[in-house]
Amino acid sequence: MSLAAVLLAMAMLLTGGRVRTAGAPVAVAPPDPPAGDGDDPLAVASALDVFAACLSSGMAVAGAARATAPFAPQALADVLGRAADLLALGADPETVWTTADAAGDPRVESLCRLARRSASSGTALAQAVSDLADQSRRDAADSARAAAERASVLIAGPLGVCYLPAFVCLGIVPVVVGLAGDVLQSGVW
């Protein structure tokens, strides 16, 4: 065997058979959404960042929504996909974002409210969506901090139940017994 064949076989073994040739087009498929990603506020924030980046680059709202929908959590993806379809068909933006309000997620409802306001007033939607993504990240950080504080309180209870009797038995009782012995021997009583 030649050296090139040995190196090619080693590369195939190391990469698991995934070899990419130079210049070959590579199709990008949307990732499979993880289970339960609808509850992840950081996934919503990143999807909103993608939407804002598409809008900032000059894409139309329908195109930006269509580009963002495959990568967004399910509730947001449904709203963006529906909005993209209706906007592409020429529906009134005010109506499109009003009918999409039934998602139940407050971040999605905020996006719909921002899009309606942008459609009626003509304000730029990209900066507002970016601000909404930042707010979603801040809310996620606050929620994580609150959960950590709740966990610390829940952990302190059992530790107190375990260590308080030990502290009393090993720290306070010997001191009290020692002082009581000294007081009883001195004849003060």
CORWO-V800489 format. One record per residue. D_FIRST is the distance of its C-alpha to the first C-alpha in Angstrom with 1 decimal. Layout:
d_first
D_FIRST
D_FIRST
This chain:
d_first
0.0
3.7
6.6
8.3
6.4
6.9
10.3
11.1
10.8
12.9
15.3
15.7
16.6
18.9
20.7
21.1
19.6
22.1
20.5
23.0
22.4
24.7
27.8
27.6
31.0
31.3
34.2
36.1
37.6
40.5
39.7
41.0
44.3
44.5
47.2
50.6
49.7
53.2
54.6
52.5
54.6
51.7
49.9
53.0
53.3
49.8
50.4
53.7
51.9
49.5
52.6
54.4
51.5
51.3
55.1
55.1
52.5
55.0
53.8
56.6
57.5
56.2
52.8
52.5
53.5
51.0
48.2
49.2
49.9
46.3
45.8
49.3
50.6
52.1
55.8
55.0
52.5
55.1
57.7
55.4
54.0
57.6
58.9
56.2
56.9
60.6
60.5
58.3
60.9
63.6
65.3
67.6
65.7
68.6
68.4
64.7
64.6
67.7
66.3
63.2
65.3
65.1
61.8
63.7
61.4
63.6
60.8
60.3
64.0
64.2
61.6
63.7
66.8
65.2
64.0
67.5
69.0
66.7
67.4
71.2
71.5
68.7
67.3
63.7
61.7
58.6
60.4
62.2
59.0
57.4
60.5
60.2
56.6
57.8
60.7
58.4
56.3
59.5
60.7
57.5
57.8
61.5
60.6
57.9
60.4
63.1
60.8
59.9
63.6
64.4
61.7
63.2
66.7
65.4
63.6
66.8
69.0
67.3
66.8
70.5
71.4
69.3
70.1
73.8
75.1
73.1
74.5
78.0
77.7
76.0
77.5
80.9
82.3
82.1
83.8
86.6
87.1
87.3
89.8
91.8
92.1
93.3
95.8
97.1
97.5
99.4
102.0
102.0
102.2
